[in-house]
Amino acid sequence: MKILVQKFGGTSVATPEVRTQVVGQIVKAKQQGYHVVVVVSAMGRTGDPYATDTLIGLLRCTGGGKPPPEQDLMMSCGEFISSAVLAQTLNANGYAATAFTGERAGIVTDDNFGNARIIRIEPQRILSALEKDQIVVVAGFQGCTEDGEVTTLGRGGSDTTATALGAAVRAELVEIYTDVDGIMTADPRLVPDAKSLRVITYQEVCEMAHLGAKVIHPRAVEIAMAERIPVKIKSTFLDGPGTLISDEAGQELEGAGRTVTGIAHVSGVAQIKLRAKEDFNSGLGLKVFQTMAQKRISVDLINVSPDLISFIVAESLAQKAGAALKKLGLEVEVNPGFAKVSAVGVGMRGVPGVMAKVVEALTEANVQIAQTTDSHTNISCLVRQEDLARSTRALHSKFGLGE
């Protein structure tokens, strides 16, 4: 069978008017000869009776904390509703459709409630429905354990559902529909001349997602990359070309020779600097990172030397991190109010002068760099939060990424 997986976010199924546009996208795929699997996110916003935040608020009102299994059961309800409503909308328009929960779709996960990982997918029921020429509408963001407990997949879970199902049913393509026409060279709210990319590699998207871009979750891209399934990011509301995510051969289609593909950013981080009377190489450095791991605090932008350790954490966790580190007898300096801005591109690998251009751009923009880190595919700089927009625009312009 020629199979296409389409994923629609909550804003794409929230009202009858936008659901009509979604039906149009699904019907177009059917007319092109595809058997279609649709993955949907929860509809509604806080205050709506069926919105996920509203349902979680209802659970909190009961008191006694939030036991993880019950919380996941409640959090999965929004996707149940979306899948049932969209399936019924398709049926009402004359297109045979059936709604699947994550469990019925055969999505088996571990028992890490709230952020479960997919162990395997048993797609026989989906394939059987497709063979009957039905459109299968799957509730995203969820699965179940071997024991049948409902689980949720964490942030970006519906994207993960879509690419994992794409791999399981051997889809030709996975389409992720959002409210923007593809992956942009930077956040258009910060960079007015940011443009949509026609093609981008799996690796670049993973880097941009890990470094703050929010169009698609990195876990979803990693699944697609492992199975070499092309993914296209498209707008539900615009008939644009979108962005094709594939392997590095895509470089031949657009921007051959480009060093930087896009600029990503993360706001709201704090810099932590640690000093000690003894050498950090004596084992004290190990204790620092073991302490952060025990407190479940993720650290980034790490610099280690014999007499100084510096890294960043989410600003919301800065005081917790500082208090834990002071117990090790360290001199702890916590500096909130920072952001991380990153230039990303597989084309920078082995190319001299990229760091020079990054520093030149920020220097010309009168932005002070507090810290840096780099890899083969990205260079990240720590800047003051108030300098973030200026930094992003400066880097975007320096590497010629605008319209």
N, C-alpha and C positions, 0 to 999 in steps of 0.2 A: 504493500500500500504506500501511496504517496502521502505522507503525514506532515502536518504543520501544527506547531504549538504556538498559541497566541496567549499572552498574559496581559490582563488589563488591571490597572490600579484602582483604588477606591474612588477617585474622582471620575473615572471613566464609567462607573456603573451607578453613580449616586442618584441620578434623576432619570425620569422617563425620556427626556430629551437626549441626554448623552448616551443612554442605553440604545437609542435608535441608531446613533452613529456607530456604536460597537457592533450592533447587528449587521450594519452595512459592511464593516471590515470582515466579519466572519463570512457573510454571504459572498463577498468578493473572492475570498480564499476558496470557498466551495466551487464557485464558478471557474476557478483556475484548476480544478481537478483535485484539490486536496481533501483528505479526511482531516477534520479539525478537532484538536484538543484545546480547550480554552481553560486558562487558570485565572481566577479572580481573587482580588483582595477584598477586605471588608469595606463596606460603604458607610457613610455617615460620619459626623463630627460630634465632639462632646456636646451633650444636650439632647441629641437624637436618641430615642429609646433603644435603638438597636446598635448604636455606635460602640466600638470596643471600649473606649474610655468610660462610657456610661455604664457598661456592664461590669467593668472592673470596680467602678465606684459602688455599684450595688453589692458586690462581694465584700468590699471593705466595710460597708455599713453593718455587716453581720457581726463584726468584732472577731477577736481570736486570731488575728494575723491572716496571712494568705498562704495556706498550704499549697505547694507547687502543683500537685495534680489537679486540684479544684480550680486553681487560677488558670491553668492551661485549658481546661475544659471550658471555662467561661470565655477566655480569649479567642477560642476557636469559633465561637458562635457567629461572629460577624461575617466570616467567610462562608459559613453554612447558608446564611441569609442571602448573600450576594449570589452564590451559585444557584440556589433555588429560584431566585427572582430572574436571573438572566436566562436560565433554562426555560422557565415558563414564558418569558418574553419571546424567545426564539420559537417555541411551540405555537404561541399565539399568532406569530407571523408566518406560520406554515412550514417551519423547519424543525424536523424531529430532533429533539435534544433531551439529554438526561443529566441530572446533577449527581455528582459524586463527592462524598466526603474524602478526606485524605486517607482514611482507613479503607474505604471501598475502592479507592484508586490503587491500593496495594503499597502505600508508602510506609515502610517499617523503619522506625528510628530507635536510637538509644533512649535512655530514661533521664536525660539531662533536661528536665522540665524548664521551659522558658527559652532554651537555646539548644534544642535537640539537633542531633546530626542524623542524616539519612543513612541507614545501614544498607538497605536495598529497596528496590521497587519491584513488585510482582504485578505486571501490567495486563494480565490475561483478561480481566473484566473490561478494561478500557479497549483493548484490541477487539474483543468480541462485540462491543457496542459500535465501534468504528466499522466493523465488517457488515453491520446492519445499517450502515449509512447514517448513524446517529451522530450528532455533535455532542461531544462529551465536555461538560462544564465541571471543572474540579475546583473544590475549595482550596485555595492556596494557604501557605504558612503553617501547615499542620500535617501530622501523621499519627502513627500510634506505635506503641511498644510491642514487643513480642507477646506481652500479656494483655494487649488490647487497651492500654491506657492512652488517652488522647494526649498528644504532645504538640508544642508549637516550636517553630524553627528559628525564632529570634528575628532581629532586624533584617529586613530584606528577604524574609522567608518565602514570600510568594515568587520572587525572582528565582530563588533556589528551587522551589517546586517546579517551575517552568522548565529550567534547564535540565533538572534531574529527570523529569518526565520525558523531555526531548531525547535524552540519552536512552532511557528505558524502552521507548517505542521506536527508536531509530528514526527520529524526525529528520526531514531534510533541512529544516530551519526552525529556529525559535524566534518569535517576534515579541518584543517587550514594548507595550504601548504606554506612553506617559503623556504629560501635558506639555512637553517640549519636543521639538523635531530633531531628536538625536543627541549625541554627546557633543558638548560645546568645548571650544578651546579654553574657556575659563567661565566662571560664574558670570552670566550676563548682568546680574544685579551689581557687580563690581566693575565689570569691563563692558561698556556699551557696544563695542565693536567685536565682541566675541562671536565666532561663527560656528556652525555645525560642521563636524567632520564627516566626510563621506565614508571613509574607512579608517579603522584603527585596529591594532593588534590586541590579542588577548592580554599579553603581558602589560601593554600600556594601560589598558582599561583597569586591570587589577591594581597597578601602581596608583592610578588616579583615584580609584575607589578607596584604597587603603589610606591615601593621603588627603581625603576629604571630599572628593566629588561624589555626589549622591544619586546619580542616575541609575546605577545598577550595583547590587551588592557584590563584593569580590568573591564570596563563596560561590555565587551563581556562575560567575565567569570562570572560576577554577574548574567547575564541573564541565562546562562547555569546552574549555581548553583541553581537558584530559580526554574527552571523547571526540574532539575536533568537530563539534557541531557549530555551524555559523549562527550568530545571534544578530538580530537587527533591532536597533532602538528606534522607535517611530512615534509620531504624535497621533493620538486618537482623533484630534480635531483638525489637523492640517494634512494636506495630501502631499507632503514633502518626501524626499528620498530617504531621510533618516540616516543612521550610521550603521554600517556593517562591521561587526566584530569578527575577525577571523585570524588565521595565523599570519606569520611575518610576510607571506607572499603579498598580503594586502598593501605593503609598502610600494609595490610596483604600480599600484593603481592611482595613488595620490601621494603627493609630497615626498617622492623619492629623494633621498639625500637630506631630508629635514632632520635636524638634531633634536629639536623640542617639538612635541606634539600638542601639549597643553599645559596649563597652569592650574594647580589644585591648591586648596588651602584648608586649614583647620583653625577655627577660632576657639577662644576660651581655654587657653592652656597656661600653666604656670611653670616657671623654671625653678628647679631646685639645685642649689650648689652645696656640696658637702666638703668640709675640711676636717682633718684629724691630726692628732699629734704623731701618730705612727703612719707608716707607709701603707697605702691601701692595698698594695700587693702582698701584704703580710697575711691576708685572709679577711681583713676587715671589709674589703670591697665585695667579697662574696657574701658576707653577712648583710650588706646593704641591699643587694638584689634578692636575697632570700627573704628578707623582711618585706620587701614590696610584693613578692610573690605570695607570701603568707597572708598579707592584707588584701590580696586580689586587686592590686593597683598596677595597671599597665604603665610601663615607662617607655619613653621614646626619645629620639635625638640624644643618644647617650655618648658622652665623652668621658673617658677614664684616663687619669694620669696618676703617678705615685702620690701626689699631694692634693689632688682635686678630682671630684666626680661631679658631673653636672648632667642633668636630664630633664625632661619635661613630663608632666602628668596633666590630666584633666583638671581644670581649675577647681571643680567641685570636690576633688579628692586631695587638694594640695595640703590643707591643714591636717587631715588624717595622716598623710604621708609624712609631713614634718614632725608630728608628734611621735610617730613610731620610730623615726630615725634618730630623734634626740635621745631616745632610750638606749641607743648604742654608744652614747657619749660623744657624739659628733657635733661639730659646729654646723648648724643647719641654716641656710638662707633660702627663704621661700619668696619668690618674686612673681606675683600674679600679673595679669594684664598683657599676656603675650598671644601671638598667633604664629602658626607655621605656614609658610608659603613655599610651594615646590614646583620646580620645572621638571616635566616628565617627557621622556622620549627614548625609544630603543635606539634611535639614531645617534645618541650622544656616546654610546659605548666606544671607547678607545679614541674619541675625537678630542684633540687638545684645544684648549681655549674656551670651553663651555663655561667653566667656573669663572674665568675672567669676565665673560660677558654678563654672568649673573651679578657679580660684584659691581661691575661697571654700571649696570642698570639701576641697582639699588643706591649706589653712590650718587649717581646723577639725580635720583629722586630724593636725595637727602634722607635716606632711610638707614638707620644704624642696624647692623647685623649683630645679634647677641650670641649666636651659635649656629653651626652648620653641620650637616652630615650629607653623605652622598652614597650612591651605588652605581652600578653600570647603567641604570635607566632613570635615575632621578637625582636632583640636587635640591636639598631642603634648607631653608634659612628660617631662623627664629627672629621675629620682628615684633615690635610693640603692636598691640591690637589697633591702636589708632592709625598706624602706618599700613595696615593690611591692604586697604583698597589701593593706595598709592603704589605699594609694592607689586601687587598683582598686575596693575595696569602697566607699570614700568617693564616688568618681565615679559608680559604679553607683547608689548610694542617692540622691545629689544630683539625678540626672536621672530618678529614679522608674522604673528599669528592672526592679525585682525583681518577684517573684510577688505 
